[in-house]
Amino acid sequence: MAWINDPHFAPPPTNVIGLRAAFLQAQFTAGAMASVTVVYLVGSIWIDQPFGFLEVWRIPNDIPGGIADTWYLFVWGLAVTLLISVIAIVQGIPRLVPPGTAVGLGVWESVNAGFFEELRYRWLFLLSAPPGLALLNLITFGLVEWLYTVVLVPLADTVTLGILAPQLTGDEWLVGAAIVSVNGGFRAMHNDQKGIGGIFRLVNAWFIGMLLFYLLFNYGLWAAIVVHILYDIVVFTTAALMSTFLRPLQGTW
C-alpha cells in the first residue's frame, strides 16, 4: 500500500476501503459456511456431534443483559486505546487519515467484523472443530483428548475464573476442546504485530474471545455480536478522536 509508505501517494477513496472490507468479510464467511457444512455432515458419520447445526441460534438472546454483564470490557478497551494513543503522540507517529474519516471507517469496520467474525468463530468454526479434533484424537491414539482434558482446558478454565466451566468441564470433552481450539484461531487472527505489542494483542484477543463465548452460551449469539461491535466501536472511535493530536501524514490533512 504505497499511500502508507510514501506521503506523495493519496490513500484510496474511503468508500473503496469500506466496500472492500465488507466484501472480504462476507467472502470469508461464505467460504466458511460451505466448508463447515461439508465437514459437519461428513463428521456426523463417525461422531455424535456435540452441537446441533443451528443450536447456537436457539439460545435465548438477552442483549441488554449481555452488555451490562460485560461493561468492564468497554472500560478496558477505552483505557488500553487511550494508553496506546498517548504513546503514539509522544513518539510522533503520524495519522494516516483525517479523524472524521477514521471514525466513519472504524464504525463500518466494527459492524462488519463484529457480525461476520462472530458468525464464523461463535457458530461455524464451533461446528467444524469437533470432527477434526475427534479425527486427530483417533490418529494420535487419544493424545489430543489427554492434551485438552488434562492441560489446555483446565488452564483455560482457571485463567478465565470459571466463567465457562459448564461448557469447558462438562461430560463431553469435545465441547471444551472445541471452544479452546476455536478461540486459538480467533487469537491467531489478530496476530498482525511483532514484539511486545504483538504478544499483548494475542493475549488480549484470547481473553476477549473467551468472553464472547461466555456471552454466546449465556446471552445468545446476537448478544455476542452486539458486544463485539460495540467494543470495536469504542476502540476505533477513541483512537480516531485521539488522532487529532497527531500530525497528518500528508500536509493537506
Secondary structure, DSSP 8 states (H G I E B T S, - for coil): -HHHH-TTS----HHHHHHHHHHHHHHHHHHHHHHHHHHHHHHTTTS--SS-TTGGGGS---HHHHHHHTHHHHHHHHHHHHHHHHHHHHHT--BSS-HHHHHHHHHHHHHHHHHHHHHIIIIIHHHHHHHHHHHHHHHTTTHHHHIIIIIIHHHHHHHTTTTTHHHHTSS-HHHHHHHHHHHHHHHHHT----HHHHHHHHHHHHHHHHHHHHHHHHH-HHHHHHHHHHHHHHHHHHHHHHGGGS-BSSTT-
